[in-house]
Amino acid sequence: MLIGVPLETAAGETRVAVTPETAKKLKAQGHQLFVQSGAGIAASVPDAAYAAVGAEIVDAKAAFNCDLVLKVRPPSPDELALMKRGATVV
């Protein structure tokens, strides 16, 4: 399954939906993981930490164009427009 982790865009939001440890576990289960560049910065997690466990660092369009999108907050209307039909948001 293709899983996307986009950057949280709500003002003041410092969380990210997936930690590098969780990303490692998802990869071990055979999933392909796309993490938007900068998604973990506010949580003090650099892109390199995700890349080190096998996640691909991508832009917003790629992070939202996945079968499963993991977010802390609900997607905005602009973010929903980037999602493919039939995708699931958790």
Buried (B, 14 or more C-beta within 10 A) or exposed (E): EBBBBBBBEEEEBEEBBBBBEBBBEBBEEEBBBBBBBBBBEBBEBEBEBBBEBBBBBBBBEBBBBBBBBBBBEEBEEEBEEBBEEEBEBE
